[in-house]
Amino acid sequence: MEITEKVHCLIVGSGPAGYTAAIYASRAGLKPVMYQGLQPGGQLTITTDVENFPGYPEGVMGPQMMKDFEAQAQRMGTDIRWGMITKIDFSERPFKVEVDEEKWIEADSVIIATGASAKWLGLESEQRLNGYGVSACAVCDGFFFKGKEVAIVGAGDTAAEEALYLSKLCTKVHMLVRRDEMRASKVMQQRVLSTPNIQVYWNTETVEVLGEKRVEGMRVRNVQTGEQQDIPLSAFFVAIGHTPNSGIFKGVIDMDEEGYINTIPGTSRTNVEGVFACGDVQDKTYRQAVTAAGSGCIAALDAERYLGVLAFEQATA
């Protein structure tokens, strides 16, 4: 392979984690180069109002917040580029990565901030109303529907937790479970079933999310009887899981069974020395913009320390 460029600190992916890592790496003099990936700004670019990120007292639109993060990273000196990493070779240092199947570059350190993508039901109406009452994050968006009726789809612990969260804000939560049982732990199931304003619909799937410009209801079907019914509501939450965007690193970087990158507890360090991971690609528990930003800071500080030791070792070799 022909190497066309050498960089000191390569950041793969954007979003709160990547941009925060870029800000800290730039200020540390690491001259970071960022490849933003297919969705610059990550999941927040398909989010409307964000009211839980510090520093925005009036709230902010998700795409605007990502523009602000990007502008700050650029002002600090980050070389931000459009493109994605298509192959990697972490077998030796410096690391080698292929960009857009066109060129290979070398990097002394790599920060992975590729995020995760929410799983969806695959309905046209679901995608059309995404951000207008359809959401994959109840903790992020549930507050906007305080005092309203909402629905949530899912049967695991995350769905149960989000249903319980919504039950404290909303008058009623319609919970759709496609089978005749939940996958959630017994204690979570008991909590859901004992909450008066959560109604569980067993053996039920969504046919359509109703509404033209915003969510006004849902059409559901009992998978056993085929019976359909329309239920009026103001929001439709999907909690059927996320897929970490880590496929390209499989077999090289240690991951759990779901594909989330394993990091050494309390750090962003992976099993490959000099490669760090931050944000939703390694966090399946919290998945918030503010926690992603915090982990981006950690990754940049870890990279700075690693590169400092590397430089010292090279100078004294």
C-alpha positions as CSV (number, residue, x, y, z in Angstrom):
1,M,0.0,0.0,0.0
2,E,1.2,3.5,-0.7
3,I,1.0,5.9,2.3
4,T,0.0,9.4,1.2
5,E,-0.1,11.2,4.5
6,K,1.1,10.9,8.2
7,V,-1.1,12.3,11.0
8,H,-0.4,12.5,14.7
9,C,-3.9,12.0,16.0
10,L,-6.7,10.6,13.8
11,I,-10.3,11.0,15.0
12,V,-12.8,8.6,13.3
13,G,-16.3,9.9,13.4
14,S,-18.0,13.1,14.7
15,G,-20.8,13.9,17.0
16,P,-20.4,15.1,20.6
17,A,-17.7,12.6,21.4
18,G,-15.6,13.2,18.3
19,Y,-15.9,17.0,18.3
20,T,-15.1,17.2,22.0
21,A,-12.1,14.9,21.5
22,A,-11.0,17.2,18.6
23,I,-11.3,20.3,20.8
24,Y,-9.1,18.9,23.5
25,A,-6.6,17.3,21.1
26,S,-6.3,20.6,19.3
27,R,-5.6,22.5,22.4
28,A,-3.0,19.9,23.4
29,G,-1.1,20.5,20.1
30,L,-1.9,17.1,18.7
31,K,-2.9,18.5,15.3
32,P,-5.9,16.2,15.0
33,V,-7.4,15.1,11.7
34,M,-11.1,14.1,11.8
35,Y,-13.0,12.1,9.2
36,Q,-16.6,12.8,9.9
37,G,-18.2,9.7,8.4
38,L,-21.4,9.3,6.5
39,Q,-23.5,11.3,9.0
40,P,-21.4,14.3,10.2
41,G,-22.7,15.2,13.7
42,G,-24.2,11.8,14.3
43,Q,-27.6,11.1,15.7
44,L,-28.1,14.6,17.0
45,T,-28.5,15.8,13.4
46,I,-31.8,14.0,13.2
47,T,-32.9,15.3,16.6
48,T,-35.0,18.5,17.0
49,D,-35.0,20.3,20.4
50,V,-32.2,19.5,22.8
51,E,-32.9,20.9,26.3
52,N,-30.7,18.8,28.5
53,F,-27.2,19.9,27.3
54,P,-25.5,22.4,29.6
55,G,-24.8,25.9,28.2
56,Y,-28.0,26.2,26.1
57,P,-30.5,27.7,28.6
58,E,-33.2,28.2,25.9
59,G,-32.5,24.8,24.3
60,V,-31.1,24.2,20.9
61,M,-31.9,22.2,17.8
62,G,-29.7,19.1,17.4
63,P,-28.2,20.0,14.0
64,Q,-27.4,23.6,15.3
65,M,-25.6,22.2,18.3
66,M,-23.5,20.0,16.1
67,K,-22.6,23.0,13.9
68,D,-21.5,24.8,17.1
69,F,-19.4,21.8,18.2
70,E,-17.9,21.6,14.7
71,A,-17.1,25.3,14.5
72,Q,-15.4,25.2,17.9
73,A,-13.3,22.2,16.9
74,Q,-12.3,24.0,13.7
75,R,-11.5,27.2,15.5
76,M,-9.1,25.3,17.8
77,G,-7.3,23.9,14.7
78,T,-8.8,20.5,13.9
79,D,-8.5,19.5,10.3
80,I,-12.1,18.3,9.7
81,R,-12.7,16.3,6.5
82,W,-15.6,14.7,4.8
83,G,-15.0,11.0,4.3
84,M,-15.0,7.7,6.0
85,I,-12.6,5.0,7.0
86,T,-13.0,1.9,4.8
87,K,-10.1,-0.4,6.0
88,I,-7.7,-0.5,8.9
89,D,-4.4,-2.1,9.7
90,F,-3.6,-1.8,13.5
91,S,-1.0,-4.7,13.4
92,E,1.9,-2.3,14.0
93,R,2.6,1.4,14.7
94,P,2.1,3.8,13.1
95,F,-1.4,2.6,12.4
96,K,-2.7,2.5,8.8
97,V,-6.2,3.4,7.6
98,E,-7.8,3.6,4.2
99,V,-10.0,6.6,3.5
100,D,-12.9,6.2,1.1
101,E,-11.3,3.2,-0.6
102,E,-8.9,5.6,-2.3
103,K,-5.9,6.4,-0.1
104,W,-4.0,5.1,2.9
105,I,-2.7,7.3,5.7
106,E,-0.7,6.6,8.8
107,A,-1.6,7.7,12.3
108,D,0.4,7.7,15.6
109,S,-2.9,7.4,17.5
110,V,-6.5,6.8,16.7
111,I,-9.7,7.9,18.5
112,I,-12.8,6.0,17.6
113,A,-16.0,8.0,17.9
114,T,-18.2,6.3,15.3
115,G,-21.3,6.2,17.6
116,A,-24.3,3.9,17.3
117,S,-27.4,3.8,15.2
118,A,-30.9,3.3,16.6
119,K,-32.8,0.3,15.3
120,W,-36.1,1.2,13.7
121,L,-39.2,-0.7,12.8
122,G,-38.9,0.2,9.1
123,L,-42.2,2.0,8.7
124,E,-42.4,4.9,6.2
125,S,-44.5,6.9,8.7
126,E,-42.0,6.3,11.4
127,Q,-39.2,7.9,9.4
128,R,-41.3,10.7,8.1
129,L,-42.3,11.8,11.6
130,N,-38.9,11.2,13.1
131,G,-38.3,14.3,15.2
132,Y,-41.9,15.3,15.1
133,G,-43.1,13.0,17.9
134,V,-41.2,9.8,16.8
135,S,-38.0,9.3,18.9
136,A,-35.6,6.6,19.8
137,C,-34.7,8.2,23.1
138,A,-37.3,8.7,25.8
139,V,-34.8,10.2,28.3
140,C,-33.9,12.8,25.6
141,D,-37.4,13.7,24.4
142,G,-39.9,12.5,26.9
143,F,-40.0,15.9,28.7
144,F,-41.6,17.5,25.6
145,F,-44.7,15.3,26.1
146,K,-45.3,15.9,29.7
147,G,-49.0,15.4,30.5
148,K,-49.6,13.6,27.2
149,E,-50.3,10.0,26.1
150,V,-47.4,8.3,24.5
151,A,-46.4,4.9,23.2
152,I,-43.2,2.9,23.4
153,V,-42.2,-0.2,21.4
154,G,-39.9,-2.8,22.9
155,A,-39.6,-5.6,25.4
156,G,-36.1,-5.5,26.9
157,D,-34.6,-3.8,29.9
158,T,-34.1,-0.5,28.0
159,A,-37.7,-0.4,26.9
160,A,-38.9,-1.2,30.4
161,E,-36.7,1.6,31.9
162,E,-37.9,4.1,29.3
163,A,-41.5,3.1,29.9
164,L,-41.1,3.7,33.6
165,Y,-39.3,7.0,32.9
166,L,-42.2,8.1,30.7
167,S,-44.8,7.0,33.2
168,K,-43.6,9.7,35.6
169,L,-44.1,12.4,33.0
170,C,-47.0,11.3,30.9
171,T,-50.6,10.6,31.7
172,K,-50.5,7.2,30.0
173,V,-47.9,5.0,28.4
174,H,-49.0,2.4,25.8
175,M,-46.3,-0.3,25.7
176,L,-46.2,-2.6,22.7
177,V,-44.7,-6.1,23.1
178,R,-44.6,-8.2,19.9
179,R,-44.6,-11.6,21.8
180,D,-46.5,-12.9,24.8
181,E,-43.6,-12.1,27.1
182,M,-40.9,-9.5,27.7
183,R,-37.1,-10.1,27.4
184,A,-36.6,-7.6,30.3
185,S,-35.4,-8.9,33.7
186,K,-38.1,-10.1,36.1
187,V,-37.7,-7.1,38.4
188,M,-38.1,-4.7,35.5
189,Q,-41.2,-6.6,34.3
190,Q,-42.7,-6.4,37.7
191,R,-42.1,-2.7,38.0
192,V,-43.7,-2.1,34.6
193,L,-46.7,-4.3,35.2
194,S,-47.3,-2.7,38.6
195,T,-47.3,0.9,37.3
196,P,-50.9,2.0,36.9
197,N,-50.5,4.3,33.9
198,I,-48.5,1.8,31.8
199,Q,-50.7,-0.4,29.6
200,V,-48.9,-3.4,28.0
201,Y,-50.2,-4.7,24.7
202,W,-49.0,-8.3,24.2
203,N,-48.6,-9.9,20.8
204,T,-48.9,-6.5,19.2
205,E,-47.1,-4.8,16.4
206,T,-47.2,-1.4,14.9
207,V,-48.9,-1.0,11.5
208,E,-48.5,2.7,11.1
209,V,-47.7,5.9,13.0
210,L,-50.6,8.3,12.4
211,G,-50.3,12.0,11.7
212,E,-49.3,14.3,8.8
213,K,-47.0,16.9,10.4
214,R,-46.7,15.4,13.9
215,V,-47.6,12.2,15.7
216,E,-51.3,12.0,16.4
217,G,-51.7,8.3,17.0
218,M,-50.8,4.8,16.0
219,R,-52.4,1.8,14.3
220,V,-51.6,-1.5,15.9
221,R,-52.3,-5.1,15.1
222,N,-52.6,-8.2,17.3
223,V,-50.4,-10.7,15.6
224,Q,-52.5,-13.6,16.8
225,T,-56.0,-12.4,15.9
226,G,-55.1,-9.9,13.2
227,E,-57.4,-7.3,14.9
228,Q,-56.4,-3.7,14.3
229,Q,-57.1,-0.6,16.4
230,D,-56.1,3.1,16.2
231,I,-54.9,4.7,19.5
232,P,-54.6,8.5,19.7
233,L,-51.3,9.8,21.3
234,S,-48.7,12.5,21.0
235,A,-45.4,10.6,20.8
236,F,-44.1,7.3,19.6
237,F,-40.9,6.0,21.2
238,V,-38.9,3.1,19.7
239,A,-36.8,1.1,22.1
240,I,-35.7,-2.0,20.3
241,G,-32.0,-1.4,20.6
242,H,-29.0,0.2,19.0
243,T,-26.3,-1.0,16.7
244,P,-22.8,0.3,17.4
245,N,-21.0,1.5,14.3
246,S,-18.0,-0.7,15.0
247,G,-18.0,-3.3,12.2
248,I,-14.8,-2.1,10.6
249,F,-12.9,-2.8,13.8
250,K,-14.3,-6.3,14.4
251,G,-11.5,-8.9,15.0
252,V,-9.0,-6.2,15.9
253,I,-10.6,-4.2,18.7
254,D,-12.1,-6.1,21.6
255,M,-15.9,-5.8,21.7
256,D,-18.8,-7.3,23.6
257,E,-21.3,-9.7,22.0
258,E,-23.4,-6.7,20.7
259,G,-20.4,-5.0,19.0
260,Y,-19.8,-2.3,21.6
261,I,-16.1,-1.6,22.0
262,N,-14.6,-2.7,25.3
263,T,-12.5,0.0,27.0
264,I,-10.5,-0.4,30.2
265,P,-12.7,0.8,33.0
266,G,-12.2,4.5,33.9
267,T,-10.4,5.1,30.6
268,S,-10.9,5.2,26.9
269,R,-8.1,2.8,26.2
270,T,-8.8,-0.3,24.1
271,N,-6.9,-3.6,23.8
272,V,-4.7,-2.0,21.1
273,E,-2.2,0.5,22.7
274,G,-2.7,3.9,21.1
275,V,-6.3,3.3,20.0
276,F,-9.0,4.9,22.1
277,A,-12.8,4.8,21.9
278,C,-15.4,7.2,23.1
279,G,-19.1,8.0,22.9
280,D,-21.9,5.6,22.0
281,V,-19.7,3.1,20.2
282,Q,-18.5,2.1,23.6
283,D,-21.4,3.2,25.8
284,K,-24.6,1.1,25.7
285,T,-25.8,2.3,29.1
286,Y,-26.3,6.1,29.1
287,R,-26.1,7.2,25.4
288,Q,-26.5,10.9,26.1
289,A,-24.9,13.8,24.3
290,V,-23.3,15.1,27.5
291,T,-21.8,11.7,28.5
292,A,-20.5,11.3,25.0
293,A,-18.8,14.7,25.1
294,G,-17.3,13.8,28.5
295,S,-15.9,10.5,27.1
296,G,-14.5,12.5,24.1
297,C,-12.6,14.6,26.5
298,I,-11.2,11.5,28.3
299,A,-10.1,10.0,24.9
300,A,-8.2,13.1,23.9
301,L,-6.5,13.3,27.3
302,D,-5.6,9.6,27.1
303,A,-4.2,10.1,23.6
304,E,-2.2,13.1,24.7
305,R,-0.6,11.1,27.5
306,Y,0.1,8.1,25.2
307,L,1.7,10.3,22.5
308,G,3.8,12.1,25.2
309,V,5.2,8.8,26.4
310,L,5.7,7.7,22.8
311,A,7.7,10.8,21.9
312,F,9.9,10.4,25.0
313,E,10.6,6.8,24.2
314,Q,11.5,7.7,20.6
315,A,13.7,10.6,21.8
316,T,15.7,8.4,24.2
317,A,15.9,5.3,22.1
